[in-house]
Amino acid sequence: MTTYRAAYIPPEPGSNGVGVLLTTHEHCTLTDDQLMVVVRQVAAANDAEGEIIIGDWSE
């Protein structure tokens, strides 16, 4: 299992989902501000809505 810093939208409370990953491993070294620029573009392009979290993501 690989864990890296990423931005994602967590699953809805009570759901069996895993959330929506908005960044990839290649973005893990960006600052929070840089990461949010990427995230806003990805979220808008994919109509993704919800609270955006920056934290550890495991695959």
PDBQT receptor file of N, H, CA, C and O in Angstrom, charges set to zero:
ATOM      1  N   MET A   1       0.847  -1.176   0.000  1.00  0.00    +0.000 N 
ATOM      2  CA  MET A   1       0.000   0.000   0.000  1.00  0.00    +0.000 C 
ATOM      3  C   MET A   1       0.892   1.239   0.000  1.00  0.00    +0.000 C 
ATOM      4  O   MET A   1       1.851   1.330   0.767  1.00  0.00    +0.000 OA
ATOM      5  N   THR A   2       0.561   2.186  -0.870  1.00  0.00    +0.000 N 
ATOM      6  H   THR A   2      -0.217   2.112  -1.493  1.00  0.00    +0.000 HD
ATOM      7  CA  THR A   2       1.295   3.436  -0.968  1.00  0.00    +0.000 C 
ATOM      8  C   THR A   2       0.491   4.555  -0.322  1.00  0.00    +0.000 C 
ATOM      9  O   THR A   2      -0.711   4.678  -0.556  1.00  0.00    +0.000 OA
ATOM     10  N   THR A   3       1.157   5.371   0.491  1.00  0.00    +0.000 N 
ATOM     11  H   THR A   3       2.134   5.272   0.681  1.00  0.00    +0.000 HD
ATOM     12  CA  THR A   3       0.512   6.525   1.111  1.00  0.00    +0.000 C 
ATOM     13  C   THR A   3       1.303   7.771   0.726  1.00  0.00    +0.000 C 
ATOM     14  O   THR A   3       2.531   7.798   0.808  1.00  0.00    +0.000 OA
ATOM     15  N   TYR A   4       0.574   8.799   0.305  1.00  0.00    +0.000 N 
ATOM     16  H   TYR A   4      -0.424   8.777   0.238  1.00  0.00    +0.000 HD
ATOM     17  CA  TYR A   4       1.218  10.057  -0.054  1.00  0.00    +0.000 C 
ATOM     18  C   TYR A   4       0.291  11.220   0.258  1.00  0.00    +0.000 C 
ATOM     19  O   TYR A   4      -0.908  11.029   0.462  1.00  0.00    +0.000 OA
ATOM     20  N   ARG A   5       0.842  12.411   0.295  1.00  0.00    +0.000 N 
ATOM     21  H   ARG A   5       1.816  12.566   0.130  1.00  0.00    +0.000 HD
ATOM     22  CA  ARG A   5       0.085  13.625   0.575  1.00  0.00    +0.000 C 
ATOM     23  C   ARG A   5      -0.725  13.976  -0.666  1.00  0.00    +0.000 C 
ATOM     24  O   ARG A   5      -0.188  14.026  -1.772  1.00  0.00    +0.000 OA
ATOM     25  N   ALA A   6      -2.014  14.217  -0.477  1.00  0.00    +0.000 N 
ATOM     26  H   ALA A   6      -2.450  14.176   0.422  1.00  0.00    +0.000 HD
ATOM     27  CA  ALA A   6      -2.883  14.495  -1.609  1.00  0.00    +0.000 C 
ATOM     28  C   ALA A   6      -4.049  15.372  -1.160  1.00  0.00    +0.000 C 
ATOM     29  O   ALA A   6      -4.265  15.595   0.031  1.00  0.00    +0.000 OA
ATOM     30  N   ALA A   7      -4.787  15.858  -2.144  1.00  0.00    +0.000 N 
ATOM     31  H   ALA A   7      -4.611  15.677  -3.112  1.00  0.00    +0.000 HD
ATOM     32  CA  ALA A   7      -6.024  16.590  -1.878  1.00  0.00    +0.000 C 
ATOM     33  C   ALA A   7      -7.176  15.712  -2.352  1.00  0.00    +0.000 C 
ATOM     34  O   ALA A   7      -7.114  15.101  -3.419  1.00  0.00    +0.000 OA
ATOM     35  N   TYR A   8      -8.216  15.661  -1.547  1.00  0.00    +0.000 N 
ATOM     36  H   TYR A   8      -8.266  16.157  -0.680  1.00  0.00    +0.000 HD
ATOM     37  CA  TYR A   8      -9.346  14.797  -1.866  1.00  0.00    +0.000 C 
ATOM     38  C   TYR A   8     -10.614  15.309  -1.196  1.00  0.00    +0.000 C 
ATOM     39  O   TYR A   8     -10.569  16.125  -0.275  1.00  0.00    +0.000 OA
ATOM     40  N   ILE A   9     -11.748  14.808  -1.684  1.00  0.00    +0.000 N 
ATOM     41  H   ILE A   9     -11.785  14.145  -2.432  1.00  0.00    +0.000 HD
ATOM     42  CA  ILE A   9     -13.033  15.069  -1.060  1.00  0.00    +0.000 C 
ATOM     43  C   ILE A   9     -13.402  13.782  -0.333  1.00  0.00    +0.000 C 
ATOM     44  O   ILE A   9     -13.524  12.732  -0.962  1.00  0.00    +0.000 OA
ATOM     45  N   PRO A  10     -13.580  13.850   0.979  1.00  0.00    +0.000 N 
ATOM     46  CA  PRO A  10     -13.878  12.620   1.730  1.00  0.00    +0.000 C 
ATOM     47  C   PRO A  10     -15.266  12.080   1.363  1.00  0.00    +0.000 C 
ATOM     48  O   PRO A  10     -16.101  12.815   0.834  1.00  0.00    +0.000 OA
ATOM     49  N   PRO A  11     -15.505  10.805   1.643  1.00  0.00    +0.000 N 
ATOM     50  CA  PRO A  11     -16.825  10.231   1.356  1.00  0.00    +0.000 C 
ATOM     51  C   PRO A  11     -17.892  10.852   2.254  1.00  0.00    +0.000 C 
ATOM     52  O   PRO A  11     -17.593  11.380   3.325  1.00  0.00    +0.000 OA
ATOM     53  N   GLU A  12     -19.123  10.778   1.804  1.00  0.00    +0.000 N 
ATOM     54  H   GLU A  12     -19.367  10.349   0.934  1.00  0.00    +0.000 HD
ATOM     55  CA  GLU A  12     -20.247  11.249   2.608  1.00  0.00    +0.000 C 
ATOM     56  C   GLU A  12     -20.324  10.433   3.894  1.00  0.00    +0.000 C 
ATOM     57  O   GLU A  12     -20.063   9.230   3.868  1.00  0.00    +0.000 OA
ATOM     58  N   PRO A  13     -20.674  11.054   5.017  1.00  0.00    +0.000 N 
ATOM     59  CA  PRO A  13     -20.821  10.302   6.265  1.00  0.00    +0.000 C 
ATOM     60  C   PRO A  13     -21.846   9.173   6.092  1.00  0.00    +0.000 C 
ATOM     61  O   PRO A  13     -22.924   9.376   5.533  1.00  0.00    +0.000 OA
ATOM     62  N   GLY A  14     -21.496   8.013   6.570  1.00  0.00    +0.000 N 
ATOM     63  H   GLY A  14     -20.620   7.848   7.023  1.00  0.00    +0.000 HD
ATOM     64  CA  GLY A  14     -22.384   6.866   6.497  1.00  0.00    +0.000 C 
ATOM     65  C   GLY A  14     -22.328   6.095   5.190  1.00  0.00    +0.000 C 
ATOM     66  O   GLY A  14     -22.992   5.068   5.046  1.00  0.00    +0.000 OA
ATOM     67  N   SER A  15     -21.533   6.585   4.224  1.00  0.00    +0.000 N 
ATOM     68  H   SER A  15     -20.994   7.420   4.340  1.00  0.00    +0.000 HD
ATOM     69  CA  SER A  15     -21.444   5.883   2.946  1.00  0.00    +0.000 C 
ATOM     70  C   SER A  15     -20.320   4.857   2.991  1.00  0.00    +0.000 C 
ATOM     71  O   SER A  15     -19.485   4.877   3.895  1.00  0.00    +0.000 OA
ATOM     72  N   ASN A  16     -20.305   3.972   2.022  1.00  0.00    +0.000 N 
ATOM     73  H   ASN A  16     -20.983   3.956   1.287  1.00  0.00    +0.000 HD
ATOM     74  CA  ASN A  16     -19.236   2.989   1.903  1.00  0.00    +0.000 C 
ATOM     75  C   ASN A  16     -18.166   3.451   0.927  1.00  0.00    +0.000 C 
ATOM     76  O   ASN A  16     -17.264   2.683   0.591  1.00  0.00    +0.000 OA
ATOM     77  N   GLY A  17     -18.250   4.688   0.469  1.00  0.00    +0.000 N 
ATOM     78  H   GLY A  17     -18.982   5.312   0.742  1.00  0.00    +0.000 HD
ATOM     79  CA  GLY A  17     -17.312   5.222  -0.510  1.00  0.00    +0.000 C 
ATOM     80  C   GLY A  17     -15.947   5.496   0.084  1.00  0.00    +0.000 C 
ATOM     81  O   GLY A  17     -15.759   5.439   1.299  1.00  0.00    +0.000 OA
ATOM     82  N   VAL A  18     -15.001   5.794  -0.783  1.00  0.00    +0.000 N 
ATOM     83  H   VAL A  18     -15.154   5.841  -1.770  1.00  0.00    +0.000 HD
ATOM     84  CA  VAL A  18     -13.639   6.070  -0.356  1.00  0.00    +0.000 C 
ATOM     85  C   VAL A  18     -13.245   7.517  -0.578  1.00  0.00    +0.000 C 
ATOM     86  O   VAL A  18     -12.127   7.902  -0.235  1.00  0.00    +0.000 OA
ATOM     87  N   GLY A  19     -14.116   8.319  -1.133  1.00  0.00    +0.000 N 
ATOM     88  H   GLY A  19     -15.024   8.006  -1.411  1.00  0.00    +0.000 HD
ATOM     89  CA  GLY A  19     -13.804   9.703  -1.399  1.00  0.00    +0.000 C 
ATOM     90  C   GLY A  19     -13.359   9.892  -2.837  1.00  0.00    +0.000 C 
ATOM     91  O   GLY A  19     -13.255   8.935  -3.605  1.00  0.00    +0.000 OA
ATOM     92  N   VAL A  20     -13.097  11.150  -3.189  1.00  0.00    +0.000 N 
ATOM     93  H   VAL A  20     -13.181  11.927  -2.565  1.00  0.00    +0.000 HD
ATOM     94  CA  VAL A  20     -12.698  11.491  -4.549  1.00  0.00    +0.000 C 
ATOM     95  C   VAL A  20     -11.299  12.086  -4.510  1.00  0.00    +0.000 C 
ATOM     96  O   VAL A  20     -11.088  13.164  -3.953  1.00  0.00    +0.000 OA
ATOM     97  N   LEU A  21     -10.360  11.389  -5.097  1.00  0.00    +0.000 N 
ATOM     98  H   LEU A  21     -10.531  10.514  -5.549  1.00  0.00    +0.000 HD
ATOM     99  CA  LEU A  21      -8.978  11.864  -5.161  1.00  0.00    +0.000 C 
ATOM    100  C   LEU A  21      -8.872  12.946  -6.228  1.00  0.00    +0.000 C 
ATOM    101  O   LEU A  21      -9.293  12.737  -7.366  1.00  0.00    +0.000 OA
ATOM    102  N   LEU A  22      -8.314  14.102  -5.870  1.00  0.00    +0.000 N 
ATOM    103  H   LEU A  22      -7.972  14.272  -4.945  1.00  0.00    +0.000 HD
ATOM    104  CA  LEU A  22      -8.219  15.228  -6.792  1.00  0.00    +0.000 C 
ATOM    105  C   LEU A  22      -6.804  15.490  -7.284  1.00  0.00    +0.000 C 
ATOM    106  O   LEU A  22      -6.618  16.230  -8.250  1.00  0.00    +0.000 OA
ATOM    107  N   THR A  23      -5.813  14.905  -6.646  1.00  0.00    +0.000 N 
ATOM    108  H   THR A  23      -5.963  14.304  -5.861  1.00  0.00    +0.000 HD
ATOM    109  CA  THR A  23      -4.425  15.079  -7.075  1.00  0.00    +0.000 C 
ATOM    110  C   THR A  23      -3.767  13.708  -7.157  1.00  0.00    +0.000 C 
ATOM    111  O   THR A  23      -4.336  12.705  -6.726  1.00  0.00    +0.000 OA
ATOM    112  N   THR A  24      -2.566  13.680  -7.715  1.00  0.00    +0.000 N 
ATOM    113  H   THR A  24      -2.104  14.495  -8.065  1.00  0.00    +0.000 HD
ATOM    114  CA  THR A  24      -1.843  12.427  -7.863  1.00  0.00    +0.000 C 
ATOM    115  C   THR A  24      -0.528  12.489  -7.088  1.00  0.00    +0.000 C 
ATOM    116  O   THR A  24      -0.179  13.509  -6.493  1.00  0.00    +0.000 OA
ATOM    117  N   HIS A  25       0.178  11.379  -7.115  1.00  0.00    +0.000 N 
ATOM    118  H   HIS A  25      -0.106  10.551  -7.598  1.00  0.00    +0.000 HD
ATOM    119  CA  HIS A  25       1.465  11.303  -6.412  1.00  0.00    +0.000 C 
ATOM    120  C   HIS A  25       2.426  12.386  -6.901  1.00  0.00    +0.000 C 
ATOM    121  O   HIS A  25       3.235  12.883  -6.118  1.00  0.00    +0.000 OA
ATOM    122  N   GLU A  26       2.352  12.757  -8.169  1.00  0.00    +0.000 N 
ATOM    123  H   GLU A  26       1.694  12.353  -8.804  1.00  0.00    +0.000 HD
ATOM    124  CA  GLU A  26       3.264  13.773  -8.706  1.00  0.00    +0.000 C 
ATOM    125  C   GLU A  26       3.039  15.150  -8.087  1.00  0.00    +0.000 C 
ATOM    126  O   GLU A  26       3.907  16.016  -8.196  1.00  0.00    +0.000 OA
ATOM    127  N   HIS A  27       1.900  15.372  -7.445  1.00  0.00    +0.000 N 
ATOM    128  H   HIS A  27       1.195  14.669  -7.356  1.00  0.00    +0.000 HD
ATOM    129  CA  HIS A  27       1.601  16.658  -6.814  1.00  0.00    +0.000 C 
ATOM    130  C   HIS A  27       1.979  16.706  -5.339  1.00  0.00    +0.000 C 
ATOM    131  O   HIS A  27       1.847  17.757  -4.712  1.00  0.00    +0.000 OA
ATOM    132  N   CYS A  28       2.439  15.611  -4.773  1.00  0.00    +0.000 N 
ATOM    133  H   CYS A  28       2.545  14.757  -5.282  1.00  0.00    +0.000 HD
ATOM    134  CA  CYS A  28       2.611  15.517  -3.320  1.00  0.00    +0.000 C 
ATOM    135  C   CYS A  28       3.655  16.467  -2.739  1.00  0.00    +0.000 C 
ATOM    136  O   CYS A  28       3.657  16.701  -1.531  1.00  0.00    +0.000 OA
ATOM    137  N   THR A  29       4.529  17.012  -3.555  1.00  0.00    +0.000 N 
ATOM    138  H   THR A  29       4.527  16.821  -4.537  1.00  0.00    +0.000 HD
ATOM    139  CA  THR A  29       5.556  17.919  -3.025  1.00  0.00    +0.000 C 
ATOM    140  C   THR A  29       5.174  19.395  -3.157  1.00  0.00    +0.000 C 
ATOM    141  O   THR A  29       5.933  20.270  -2.741  1.00  0.00    +0.000 OA
ATOM    142  N   LEU A  30       4.008  19.675  -3.731  1.00  0.00    +0.000 N 
ATOM    143  H   LEU A  30       3.391  18.964  -4.069  1.00  0.00    +0.000 HD
ATOM    144  CA  LEU A  30       3.561  21.059  -3.870  1.00  0.00    +0.000 C 
ATOM    145  C   LEU A  30       3.185  21.630  -2.505  1.00  0.00    +0.000 C 
ATOM    146  O   LEU A  30       2.820  20.891  -1.591  1.00  0.00    +0.000 OA
ATOM    147  N   THR A  31       3.280  22.953  -2.379  1.00  0.00    +0.000 N 
ATOM    148  H   THR A  31       3.577  23.553  -3.122  1.00  0.00    +0.000 HD
ATOM    149  CA  THR A  31       2.813  23.606  -1.154  1.00  0.00    +0.000 C 
ATOM    150  C   THR A  31       1.290  23.526  -1.118  1.00  0.00    +0.000 C 
ATOM    151  O   THR A  31       0.658  23.209  -2.126  1.00  0.00    +0.000 OA
ATOM    152  N   ASP A  32       0.707  23.810   0.026  1.00  0.00    +0.000 N 
ATOM    153  H   ASP A  32       1.220  24.068   0.845  1.00  0.00    +0.000 HD
ATOM    154  CA  ASP A  32      -0.753  23.798   0.137  1.00  0.00    +0.000 C 
ATOM    155  C   ASP A  32      -1.390  24.749  -0.870  1.00  0.00    +0.000 C 
ATOM    156  O   ASP A  32      -2.385  24.403  -1.507  1.00  0.00    +0.000 OA
ATOM    157  N   ASP A  33      -0.822  25.942  -1.018  1.00  0.00    +0.000 N 
ATOM    158  H   ASP A  33      -0.013  26.222  -0.501  1.00  0.00    +0.000 HD
ATOM    159  CA  ASP A  33      -1.376  26.921  -1.960  1.00  0.00    +0.000 C 
ATOM    160  C   ASP A  33      -1.292  26.418  -3.399  1.00  0.00    +0.000 C 
ATOM    161  O   ASP A  33      -2.251  26.554  -4.159  1.00  0.00    +0.000 OA
ATOM    162  N   GLN A  34      -0.160  25.843  -3.776  1.00  0.00    +0.000 N 
ATOM    163  H   GLN A  34       0.619  25.733  -3.158  1.00  0.00    +0.000 HD
ATOM    164  CA  GLN A  34      -0.005  25.299  -5.125  1.00  0.00    +0.000 C 
ATOM    165  C   GLN A  34      -0.955  24.123  -5.353  1.00  0.00    +0.000 C 
ATOM    166  O   GLN A  34      -1.547  23.980  -6.423  1.00  0.00    +0.000 OA
ATOM    167  N   LEU A  35      -1.084  23.300  -4.337  1.00  0.00    +0.000 N 
ATOM    168  H   LEU A  35      -0.603  23.417  -3.468  1.00  0.00    +0.000 HD
ATOM    169  CA  LEU A  35      -1.970  22.144  -4.427  1.00  0.00    +0.000 C 
ATOM    170  C   LEU A  35      -3.417  22.599  -4.615  1.00  0.00    +0.000 C 
ATOM    171  O   LEU A  35      -4.148  21.992  -5.398  1.00  0.00    +0.000 OA
ATOM    172  N   MET A  36      -3.840  23.633  -3.928  1.00  0.00    +0.000 N 
ATOM    173  H   MET A  36      -3.246  24.126  -3.293  1.00  0.00    +0.000 HD
ATOM    174  CA  MET A  36      -5.200  24.125  -4.053  1.00  0.00    +0.000 C 
ATOM    175  C   MET A  36      -5.483  24.698  -5.441  1.00  0.00    +0.000 C 
ATOM    176  O   MET A  36      -6.617  24.619  -5.915  1.00  0.00    +0.000 OA
ATOM    177  N   VAL A  37      -4.491  25.265  -6.093  1.00  0.00    +0.000 N 
ATOM    178  H   VAL A  37      -3.570  25.329  -5.708  1.00  0.00    +0.000 HD
ATOM    179  CA  VAL A  37      -4.673  25.744  -7.466  1.00  0.00    +0.000 C 
ATOM    180  C   VAL A  37      -5.000  24.562  -8.376  1.00  0.00    +0.000 C 
ATOM    181  O   VAL A  37      -5.932  24.626  -9.178  1.00  0.00    +0.000 OA
ATOM    182  N   VAL A  38      -4.233  23.494  -8.247  1.00  0.00    +0.000 N 
ATOM    183  H   VAL A  38      -3.476  23.443  -7.596  1.00  0.00    +0.000 HD
ATOM    184  CA  VAL A  38      -4.464  22.288  -9.046  1.00  0.00    +0.000 C 
ATOM    185  C   VAL A  38      -5.836  21.704  -8.714  1.00  0.00    +0.000 C 
ATOM    186  O   VAL A  38      -6.594  21.337  -9.612  1.00  0.00    +0.000 OA
ATOM    187  N   VAL A  39      -6.147  21.621  -7.433  1.00  0.00    +0.000 N 
ATOM    188  H   VAL A  39      -5.531  21.919  -6.703  1.00  0.00    +0.000 HD
ATOM    189  CA  VAL A  39      -7.398  21.021  -6.987  1.00  0.00    +0.000 C 
ATOM    190  C   VAL A  39      -8.607  21.769  -7.531  1.00  0.00    +0.000 C 
ATOM    191  O   VAL A  39      -9.565  21.146  -7.989  1.00  0.00    +0.000 OA
ATOM    192  N   ARG A  40      -8.572  23.068  -7.486  1.00  0.00    +0.000 N 
ATOM    193  H   ARG A  40      -7.794  23.573  -7.114  1.00  0.00    +0.000 HD
ATOM    194  CA  ARG A  40      -9.712  23.849  -7.979  1.00  0.00    +0.000 C 
ATOM    195  C   ARG A  40      -9.943  23.591  -9.468  1.00  0.00    +0.000 C 
ATOM    196  O   ARG A  40     -11.088  23.500  -9.912  1.00  0.00    +0.000 OA
ATOM    197  N   GLN A  41      -8.874  23.476 -10.230  1.00  0.00    +0.000 N 
ATOM    198  H   GLN A  41      -7.944  23.551  -9.869  1.00  0.00    +0.000 HD
ATOM    199  CA  GLN A  41      -8.998  23.198 -11.662  1.00  0.00    +0.000 C 
ATOM    200  C   GLN A  41      -9.567  21.808 -11.900  1.00  0.00    +0.000 C 
ATOM    201  O   GLN A  41     -10.464  21.640 -12.726  1.00  0.00    +0.000 OA
ATOM    202  N   VAL A  42      -9.057  20.813 -11.190  1.00  0.00    +0.000 N 
ATOM    203  H   VAL A  42      -8.328  20.949 -10.519  1.00  0.00    +0.000 HD
ATOM    204  CA  VAL A  42      -9.525  19.433 -11.353  1.00  0.00    +0.000 C 
ATOM    205  C   VAL A  42     -10.978  19.305 -10.907  1.00  0.00    +0.000 C 
ATOM    206  O   VAL A  42     -11.787  18.679 -11.593  1.00  0.00    +0.000 OA
ATOM    207  N   ALA A  43     -11.311  19.893  -9.765  1.00  0.00    +0.000 N 
ATOM    208  H   ALA A  43     -10.654  20.402  -9.208  1.00  0.00    +0.000 HD
ATOM    209  CA  ALA A  43     -12.674  19.806  -9.248  1.00  0.00    +0.000 C 
ATOM    210  C   ALA A  43     -13.660  20.466 -10.213  1.00  0.00    +0.000 C 
ATOM    211  O   ALA A  43     -14.733  19.917 -10.465  1.00  0.00    +0.000 OA
ATOM    212  N   ALA A  44     -13.315  21.624 -10.749  1.00  0.00    +0.000 N 
ATOM    213  H   ALA A  44     -12.444  22.070 -10.544  1.00  0.00    +0.000 HD
ATOM    214  CA  ALA A  44     -14.199  22.317 -11.687  1.00  0.00    +0.000 C 
ATOM    215  C   ALA A  44     -14.376  21.512 -12.969  1.00  0.00    +0.000 C 
ATOM    216  O   ALA A  44     -15.487  21.429 -13.493  1.00  0.00    +0.000 OA
ATOM    217  N   ALA A  45     -13.315  20.926 -13.477  1.00  0.00    +0.000 N 
ATOM    218  H   ALA A  45     -12.412  20.993 -13.052  1.00  0.00    +0.000 HD
ATOM    219  CA  ALA A  45     -13.375  20.154 -14.719  1.00  0.00    +0.000 C 
ATOM    220  C   ALA A  45     -14.196  18.879 -14.562  1.00  0.00    +0.000 C 
ATOM    221  O   ALA A  45     -14.718  18.354 -15.546  1.00  0.00    +0.000 OA
ATOM    222  N   ASN A  46     -14.315  18.373 -13.329  1.00  0.00    +0.000 N 
ATOM    223  H   ASN A  46     -13.891  18.799 -12.530  1.00  0.00    +0.000 HD
ATOM    224  CA  ASN A  46     -15.020  17.115 -13.083  1.00  0.00    +0.000 C 
ATOM    225  C   ASN A  46     -16.309  17.290 -12.283  1.00  0.00    +0.000 C 
ATOM    226  O   ASN A  46     -16.893  16.312 -11.818  1.00  0.00    +0.000 OA
ATOM    227  N   ASP A  47     -16.748  18.531 -12.127  1.00  0.00    +0.000 N 
ATOM    228  H   ASP A  47     -16.273  19.325 -12.505  1.00  0.00    +0.000 HD
ATOM    229  CA  ASP A  47     -17.964  18.825 -11.359  1.00  0.00    +0.000 C 
ATOM    230  C   ASP A  47     -17.950  18.183  -9.972  1.00  0.00    +0.000 C 
ATOM    231  O   ASP A  47     -18.987  17.740  -9.479  1.00  0.00    +0.000 OA
ATOM    232  N   ALA A  48     -16.775  18.134  -9.348  1.00  0.00    +0.000 N 
ATOM    233  H   ALA A  48     -15.933  18.493  -9.749  1.00  0.00    +0.000 HD
ATOM    234  CA  ALA A  48     -16.637  17.558  -8.006  1.00  0.00    +0.000 C 
ATOM    235  C   ALA A  48     -16.964  18.633  -6.973  1.00  0.00    +0.000 C 
ATOM    236  O   ALA A  48     -16.459  19.754  -7.042  1.00  0.00    +0.000 OA
ATOM    237  N   GLU A  49     -17.809  18.277  -6.026  1.00  0.00    +0.000 N 
ATOM    238  H   GLU A  49     -18.220  17.366  -5.971  1.00  0.00    +0.000 HD
ATOM    239  CA  GLU A  49     -18.209  19.210  -4.982  1.00  0.00    +0.000 C 
ATOM    240  C   GLU A  49     -18.007  18.584  -3.615  1.00  0.00    +0.000 C 
ATOM    241  O   GLU A  49     -18.104  17.368  -3.453  1.00  0.00    +0.000 OA
ATOM    242  N   GLY A  50     -17.729  19.417  -2.645  1.00  0.00    +0.000 N 
ATOM    243  H   GLY A  50     -17.651  20.406  -2.776  1.00  0.00    +0.000 HD
ATOM    244  CA  GLY A  50     -17.572  18.957  -1.274  1.00  0.00    +0.000 C 
ATOM    245  C   GLY A  50     -16.375  19.604  -0.622  1.00  0.00    +0.000 C 
ATOM    246  O   GLY A  50     -15.621  20.344  -1.254  1.00  0.00    +0.000 OA
ATOM    247  N   GLU A  51     -16.216  19.314   0.649  1.00  0.00    +0.000 N 
ATOM    248  H   GLU A  51     -16.828  18.713   1.162  1.00  0.00    +0.000 HD
ATOM    249  CA  GLU A  51     -15.093  19.843   1.406  1.00  0.00    +0.000 C 
ATOM    250  C   GLU A  51     -13.799  19.206   0.908  1.00  0.00    +0.000 C 
ATOM    251  O   GLU A  51     -13.710  17.985   0.784  1.00  0.00    +0.000 OA
ATOM    252  N   ILE A  52     -12.802  20.034   0.626  1.00  0.00    +0.000 N 
ATOM    253  H   ILE A  52     -12.875  21.027   0.727  1.00  0.00    +0.000 HD
ATOM    254  CA  ILE A  52     -11.516  19.540   0.138  1.00  0.00    +0.000 C 
ATOM    255  C   ILE A  52     -10.562  19.401   1.315  1.00  0.00    +0.000 C 
ATOM    256  O   ILE A  52     -10.370  20.335   2.093  1.00  0.00    +0.000 OA
ATOM    257  N   ILE A  53      -9.973  18.229   1.431  1.00  0.00    +0.000 N 
ATOM    258  H   ILE A  53     -10.129  17.469   0.799  1.00  0.00    +0.000 HD
ATOM    259  CA  ILE A  53      -9.026  17.903   2.503  1.00  0.00    +0.000 C 
ATOM    260  C   ILE A  53      -7.641  17.723   1.894  1.00  0.00    +0.000 C 
ATOM    261  O   ILE A  53      -7.499  17.113   0.834  1.00  0.00    +0.000 OA
ATOM    262  N   ILE A  54      -6.629  18.247   2.557  1.00  0.00    +0.000 N 
ATOM    263  H   ILE A  54      -6.744  18.743   3.418  1.00  0.00    +0.000 HD
ATOM    264  CA  ILE A  54      -5.246  17.942   2.184  1.00  0.00    +0.000 C 
ATOM    265  C   ILE A  54      -4.702  17.070   3.301  1.00  0.00    +0.000 C 
ATOM    266  O   ILE A  54      -4.667  17.479   4.462  1.00  0.00    +0.000 OA
ATOM    267  N   GLY A  55      -4.282  15.876   2.944  1.00  0.00    +0.000 N 
ATOM    268  H   GLY A  55      -4.310  15.545   2.001  1.00  0.00    +0.000 HD
ATOM    269  CA  GLY A  55      -3.794  14.941   3.950  1.00  0.00    +0.000 C 
ATOM    270  C   GLY A  55      -3.245  13.691   3.303  1.00  0.00    +0.000 C 
ATOM    271  O   GLY A  55      -2.973  13.676   2.103  1.00  0.00    +0.000 OA
ATOM    272  N   ASP A  56      -3.082  12.646   4.086  1.00  0.00    +0.000 N 
ATOM    273  H   ASP A  56      -3.303  12.659   5.062  1.00  0.00    +0.000 HD
ATOM    274  CA  ASP A  56      -2.549  11.390   3.586  1.00  0.00    +0.000 C 
ATOM    275  C   ASP A  56      -3.614  10.611   2.819  1.00  0.00    +0.000 C 
ATOM    276  O   ASP A  56      -4.757  10.507   3.262  1.00  0.00    +0.000 OA
ATOM    277  N   TRP A  57      -3.231  10.069   1.674  1.00  0.00    +0.000 N 
ATOM    278  H   TRP A  57      -2.302  10.153   1.314  1.00  0.00    +0.000 HD
ATOM    279  CA  TRP A  57      -4.098   9.237   0.843  1.00  0.00    +0.000 C 
ATOM    280  C   TRP A  57      -3.381   7.903   0.653  1.00  0.00    +0.000 C 
ATOM    281  O   TRP A  57      -2.204   7.873   0.293  1.00  0.00    +0.000 OA
ATOM    282  N   SER A  58      -4.078   6.819   0.892  1.00  0.00    +0.000 N 
ATOM    283  H   SER A  58      -5.034   6.844   1.185  1.00  0.00    +0.000 HD
ATOM    284  CA  SER A  58      -3.483   5.486   0.739  1.00  0.00    +0.000 C 
ATOM    285  C   SER A  58      -4.128   4.762  -0.433  1.00  0.00    +0.000 C 
ATOM    286  O   SER A  58      -5.343   4.805  -0.626  1.00  0.00    +0.000 OA
ATOM    287  N   GLU A  59      -3.286   4.099  -1.205  1.00  0.00    +0.000 N 
ATOM    288  H   GLU A  59      -2.299   4.064  -1.048  1.00  0.00    +0.000 HD
ATOM    289  CA  GLU A  59      -3.774   3.300  -2.336  1.00  0.00    +0.000 C 
ATOM    290  C   GLU A  59      -3.361   1.869  -2.148  1.00  0.00    +0.000 C 
ATOM    291  O   GLU A  59      -3.668   1.022  -2.986  1.00  0.00    +0.000 OA
TER     292      GLU A  59
